[in-house]
Amino acid sequence: MENPSAILMGPFVGELYWEAGRFAPMLMYFKQQYRKQNVKFIILTREDRFDLYGRHADILVPLRIPGDYGDKMPECFRLQGLGKNKYDEIVRDFKNKYETKFNIIKHIYPDINKPHFQNKNQFARKQMLFNFSPRKKNYELVENFLPNHGKPLVVLAPRFRKGFRRNWKHWESFYDLLYKNKDLIDNFNFIICGKEGEYRPDGQKRFLNMNDIVLEDGASLIGLLMVILEKAFFTFGSQSAIPNISLLYKVDVLEFGCQQSLHTRTYNIHNSPITFIDNKQYNIEPEKIIKKLRELLYKKKEKIDHGKTKERLVNSKQKQGSRSPENPSGEKLPGCATG
């Protein structure tokens, strides 16, 4: 009997957004291209990034590299400190493991050689779809965690790494100011999102925090984030992966940083609404951020509320128009057949 066909993707050893925006979406594209054929999709990546591929993948294979996230840090498509020979060995072992069971028709993985590892267009944009589908457990955990009172959900992305030159030292002051704006607290839910050790939580725990969700089998931090972004009304953060992924989900973004064109155009696949404040020193005053955030949140909320009001009026007029002149009330007349 002939082996079933398969497409291999990975290993992926680079940065989160380079995987989310420039690699993983190829799975969705090729899944569609081969939808009429019995092709399995086998992915080799870090286990905490499984949900970038989610339910589109047939087999998710965990990639574990000694020193990862420690002395070895992701950079673009590569992992600093991971030698090319070791990378090639991982590639070969992955293919060798599955080619005995499957007919491998494609094996897609990044070229991490210099200067290719920095090439944003190493893979063709036209061969990518962005219809992410994280695993079901993520939905269950988020549904159980989020409050159920219908307020718009605002994502806060406070990236902060030890020794990182792009850290914003005003996150705690920002939280204090935000909490003092009681109308914002009354009208919106705020949830802080980030990876442990790479973000600045609110020390007083006045806001929702994604890291308070206890992970279970079949879920991941990135999976939780993706479900949250499906529900999100708005995202605010310093220049980082979470605002970029928000744009992939067509969520409005307020962002500040030092690479405006990159983050508003190059990474903004869908031309999602984004307000970018150029702040190369990462020293903008939190008062300015609160003022702009307030303006954008209420502007969007007013637009949505106006749209809902307009829709109700249209529906009301349509109902009125369906009533006949002889019977404007729409009530059943005596002697009429009920059908």
N, C-alpha and C positions, 0 to 999 in steps of 0.2 A: 504494500500500500504506500502511495506517495505521501511524503511529509506535508503537513499544512504549510502554507506560506506565512511569512512574518516580516514585519518591518521593525528593526531595532533602532532605538533612539538613546544615545548616551554612550559613554558617561558624560554627565554635565558636572563640571567642577567650578564654574564661575559664580559671578554675583547673582543675587536674587532677581533683580529686574532684567538682567540680560537673559535669564532663563524664562521669566514670565512674559517678557515682551518680544524676545528675539529668537526663542528656541521652542519652548513648549507649544505655542500656537500652531506649529507645523503638524502636530499630532491631529488636531481638529481638521486641518486641511486634508491630510492624507486619509484620514478616516472617512471623510466625505468622498474622496476620489475613488476609494476602494470599497465603497459601501455595498456594492453588488457582488463582491468577491469575499471568500472566506479567508481574510487576512488578519492575523493576530498582531497586536501592537505591544511590544515589550520595551519597557523603559528602565534605564539604569540612572538613578539620581539619588541624592540624599533623601532619607526617609522623611525628614521634616518638610520636603518639597513635593511629596507625592501628589498633593491635591492640585498642583498646577496642571496635572494631567488627569487626575481624578477618575471619574467613571468612563472617560473615553479610552483609558488604557485597559488592556487585557491582563497584562502581568506587570507589576511594579516591583523592581528589584532594588533593594537598598544598597547604596554606595557608602562604604565606610573607609575613611582614609585617616591613618594616625596623624595627629597634629592638626586636623581640620578644625577651623574656628579658633585655633590657639596660635601656634607659631606659624601656621599656614592660613592665609586669609585670601578669600576670593577677590579677583581683580578682572573685570570684564569677562572674557570667556575662559580665563585660566585660574589656577590656584597657585598663589605665590609659594615657592618652596617645593612644589611638586615637579620633579624632573620629567623631561620629555620621555625618557626611557620608561619611567614608571607609569606615565600616562598611557603610552603605547601598549604597555603590558596589560593594563586594565582594559583597554579597548579590545585587545586580542582575546583575553580570557572571557570577556563578555560574549563575543561572537562565537568562540569555540564552544562555550557552554550550550548555546542554543542552536547551532547549525547542525547538530546531530539529531535534533528533534523537529526542526523546521527548515523549510526552504527559504533562506534569507534573500529577499528581493531588494531590500535597501538596508543600509546601516548608516545612520545619520549621527554625526558627532562633530563638535567644533574643532577647528584647527587652532591649537594654542601656541603655535610658533610665533616668534616675533616677525613682523609687526601684526600678523593676522589676528592675534587674540584681541586687539583693540578695534577690529573692523566691525562697526555696527551693522553693516549690510552683508555680513558673511553668508547669511541665509536670505533668500528672496522674500520680500514683504508680500508679494502676490501669492506665495505659497503658505500663507498663515491665515487662520481664522481665530477669532477671540471669543468664542462661545464656551467659556470655561464651565466645568461641571464638577465641583468638588464632591467628595463622597458624602453619602447621606448622613452619616453620624455628625458631621459638622453642622448641618441644618438643625438637627435635633438639639445639640448642645447650645447653639445660639438662641433658638426659640425659647428654650427653658431659662436662659439667662437674661434676655432683654425684657425690660418692663413692658406691660401690655396696656399702655394708655395713649397710644397713637401719636405721640409727639415726634416731629421730624428728628432723625438721628444724624448727629454731626460727629464725624471721625476726627480725632486729634492725633497727629503723628509727630511726637516730640523726639526725633532722633537725637541721641546723645551717647557718644562713645568715648571711653577714656583715652585722652591724648589726641582726640580728633580735632583738627583745626576748624572744622565747620560747626562746632557745638554752639548752641545759643544759650547763654548763661541766664536768660530771663524766664525760663519755663515756669519756675515756681511763682515768680511775680505775675506771670500771665495767668496762672491758675487762680491766684488770689483775686486779681481784677475780674476775671470771668465770673467767679463765684459771687462777687459783689454786685454784678449786673443781674439782679433778681428777675428782671423781665426775660432775659435770655435763658436763665435756668428754668423759668416757668413755661417757656414756649418751646424749648428744644431739649432733647437728650444728648449729652456729650459722652463719648466713649473714647478712652485713651487706648491706642494700639501701638504695639512695638514688640520687639524681641528682647528678652531678658538680657541685660548688660549692654543693650544698644538703644535704649530709650530712657526718658526721664519721667517716671510716674509722679503723680501728685502725692506728696508725703502725707497729706491729710485725708486722702481717700474720699474726696468730695464728688468724684465723678465715676462713672462706670469704667472698668478696666478689663480689656480683653484677657489679660493674664490671670484674672480671677476665675476664668472658666477652666475647670479641671478636664484635661485632655483624657480621652478614652481611645481604645483601639478603633482604627478607622477614621481618626481625625488628626489634625495637625494645626499648628498656629497659623500657617498660611491659609489653610482650609477655613478656619474660623474667620480670618480677615476677609476672605473672598465672599463668604456668606453675608458678613456685616456690610460689605460694600454693595452687595445686591440690594440691601435695605437702606443704604445711606442716602441722605439728603444733601450732604456737603462734606468736604474734607478740608482741614487746615493743617499745614505742617511746614517745616523747613525742607529744603531740597533733599529728597530721599526717595526710596522705592515706593513707599505707601501712597504719596500723592500721584506718582506715575501710574501705579496700578489702579488707583481711583479713576484716572482718565481713561484707562482701558474699559472701565465699567461705566463710562459716560457720566461720572459724578462731577459736579462743579467743584473747583479747587481754588483755594487761596494758598499761595506758596511764596516763600521768600528764599533767596539764595544768590548764587553767583553765575549761573549758566542759564539765562533766561531763554534764549533761542532753543537750546537743547531740550529744555523741559516744557516749553509751550508749543513747539513745532515738531521737532524730531521725534520725541517720545509721545506726542499727542496724536495717536493714530486716527482717532475719530473726530478731531477738532472739537473736543469737549470744552465747555466754558472754563477758563482758568484766568485768574488774576495773579500776576507774578510781580512781586516787589523786589527790585534789584537791590541787593544788600550784600555786597562782596565781603564785608567785615563781619557779618553775622552779629550785628550789634543793634539792630533796630529796637526801638523802645516798645515795650508791650502795650503801652497806651495807644500807639498808632495801629498796632495789630488789632486790638479790641475794636477800635473805631471802624476799621475797614471790614472786619468780620461781621460786626453788627449790621453795617450797611448792606453787605452782600446777602446775609441770611434773611433779613426782612424783605429785601427786594425780591428774592426768589420766592419767599413764602407768599408775598402779596400777589405775585404773578400767578402762582399755582392756585391760590384762593380765588382770584379773579376768574381764572379759567373754569374752576368748579362752579362758580356762581353763574357764569355764562352758559355752561352746559346744562345746569338746572333750568335756566330760563328757556333754552331751546327745547328741552324735553317737555317743559310745561306747555309751550306753544304748540308743539306737535300733538300733544294729547288733546288740547282744545280744538285744534284743526280737524281731528278725527270725529268730532261730534257733528251730527247733521244739523242744518238750520231748523228743521222741524222739531228736533229734540236736543236742544243745546245742553241740557243737564246730563245727557247720557243715560238717564234712568229708563228702566223698562216701562213701556207704555201699555195701558190696558188692552187686552185682546191681541197682543203681538205674540207670535210664536217664539219660543225660546230657542229652538234649534238645538 
